[in-house]
Amino acid sequence: MSDKNNKIPFNEDNYTHNINRNNERKLDRRGFMKTLVGAAGVFAVSSLPWGVLAAKELNGLGDKKYPKQKITDVSALPIGDAVDFSFPGEHDSAILIRLSEKKYVAYQNACTHLRCPVFWQKEEQEMLCPCHHGKFDVETGAPIAGPPRRPLPEIHVRVENGAVFAVGVKRYEA
């Protein structure tokens, strides 16, 4: 048995010889907490503009502007008929239905359940999603049968100079 492991390396009364006492106070508990609070503050301040934008978007305060787009001429769409179009983007399928002489409704043409296309059934006066037999009320876009729980997003339309124009998308209301 050797005495090598039982020896104190220096002539000190404790084993703290490996701690650099000059740097000991740099990262104590208080310093660590100050650094943590400072980092959280910097993160909060830097994310504030994105939070304001997200809050405006979620509360519907931010209006999205879309350019007015002609859908069809009034004379080309008899009462009770529908026409498909794209709005606001070319990949956003929509449907315009003429309900009476002066009443038009338009909706995004994707079921709110699984985004299958929705078709207008003139005889039944309802909008049908053939994927799961979801049905929507033509007056409001609200689901009346099947698995969809949310209404179809409505598109605002305006009649000007004998033509029907899409002018905006109604904000979704939860």
Buried (B, 14 or more C-beta within 10 A) or exposed (E): EEEEEEEEEEEEEEEEEEEEEEEEEEEEEEEEEEEEEEEEEEEEEEEEEEEEEEEEEEEEEEEEEBEEBEBBEBEEBEEEEBBEBBBBEEEBBBBBBBBEEEEBBBBBBBBBBEEBBBBBEEEEEBBBBEBEEBBBBBEEBBBEBBBBEBBBBBBEBEEEEEBBBBBBBBBEEE
